[in-house]
Every structure is written in structure tokens, then in C-alpha cells.
Amino acid sequence: MNLKTLAKKASNLPNLEFNWAGIEQWHPEVFSREITDLPSAIEYIQKLKERVAAQSFILKDLADAYMKLKDIMLEAEIE
């Protein structure tokens, strides 16, 4: 495999951008600080739900990127 082909395959890998921080990230201290009544609990749960959905897509992209990278490594000829 030449360098141009390798670069093209690498450019097709997903761009994984993920912010690990945020008030919706589960932690007992954050939960205690953010939840003061039922409406705040509902809002917090909604944010957690959205975060879990986003993380699911990110994990899928990460698995796809891993498989593509694995294929690239297996196809590459070391000269």
C-alpha cells in the first residue's frame, strides 16, 4: 500500500470529538447539587438521557474507526 492510499483511508476515519465534562455527567455530588425539586430532577434525567444517546453514537463511531484502522493495518505492506 502506498502512502497516498494509506492517507486516503486514514482521512475516511470518523472525527471523534467528545466532551467528557458537563452537569449531565453522572456523579453523586453533581446530582446532589443539581437536584433540588421534581422539575430539576426531570431536567437532569432528560440531560442524562440525551448524553447516553450521544455516547451510544460515539461508541458506534469509535468501533467503526477501530475496525477501519485494523483493516488498514492488515492491508498495509511493510517494505
matplotlib code that plots the C-alpha trace (Angstrom):
import matplotlib.pyplot as plt

x = [0.0, 1.4, 1.4, -1.3, -3.7, -3.0, -3.6, -6.9, -8.0, -7.0, -8.9, -12.1, -11.9, -14.6, -13.7, -14.4, -15.0, -16.3, -16.6, -16.4, -17.4, -20.8, -23.5, -25.3, -22.4, -23.4, -21.7, -23.3, -22.0, -23.3, -26.6, -27.0, -26.1, -28.4, -31.5, -33.5, -37.0, -39.1, -38.7, -34.9, -34.9, -36.8, -34.5, -31.4, -32.8, -33.5, -29.9, -28.6, -30.9, -29.5, -26.0, -26.4, -27.8, -24.9, -22.4, -24.1, -23.4, -19.9, -19.2, -20.5, -18.2, -15.3, -16.0, -16.2, -13.0, -11.2, -12.3, -11.3, -7.9, -7.5, -8.2, -5.7, -3.0, -3.8, -3.7, -0.5, 2.6, 5.8, 8.6]
y = [0.0, 3.4, 6.4, 8.2, 5.2, 5.0, 8.7, 8.4, 5.5, 7.4, 10.5, 8.4, 7.6, 9.3, 12.5, 11.7, 14.7, 14.1, 16.4, 14.2, 17.0, 18.5, 18.8, 15.9, 13.6, 11.3, 11.9, 11.8, 15.3, 16.8, 15.0, 16.4, 19.9, 19.9, 18.2, 20.4, 19.6, 17.4, 19.8, 19.9, 16.1, 15.7, 18.2, 16.3, 12.9, 14.4, 15.6, 12.2, 10.5, 12.8, 12.2, 8.4, 8.6, 10.8, 8.4, 5.4, 7.1, 8.0, 4.4, 3.2, 5.6, 4.5, 0.9, 1.7, 3.7, 0.8, -1.7, 0.6, 1.2, -2.5, -3.2, -0.5, -2.1, -5.6, -4.3, -2.3, -3.8, -3.1, -2.6]
z = [0.0, -0.9, 1.3, -0.7, -0.3, 3.4, 3.8, 1.9, 4.1, 7.3, 6.2, 6.0, 9.7, 11.8, 13.6, 17.2, 19.4, 22.8, 25.8, 29.0, 31.3, 31.9, 34.5, 32.9, 33.5, 36.4, 39.7, 43.2, 44.1, 40.8, 41.3, 44.9, 43.7, 40.7, 42.0, 44.3, 43.3, 40.9, 37.8, 38.3, 38.6, 35.4, 33.6, 34.9, 33.8, 30.3, 30.1, 31.1, 28.5, 25.8, 27.0, 26.9, 23.4, 22.2, 23.9, 22.0, 18.7, 19.7, 20.7, 17.4, 15.6, 17.7, 16.9, 13.2, 13.4, 15.1, 12.5, 9.7, 11.3, 11.9, 8.2, 7.1, 9.3, 8.0, 4.4, 4.8, 3.3, 5.2, 2.9]

ax = plt.figure().add_subplot(projection="3d")
ax.plot(x, y, z, "-o")
ax.set_aspect("equal")
plt.show()
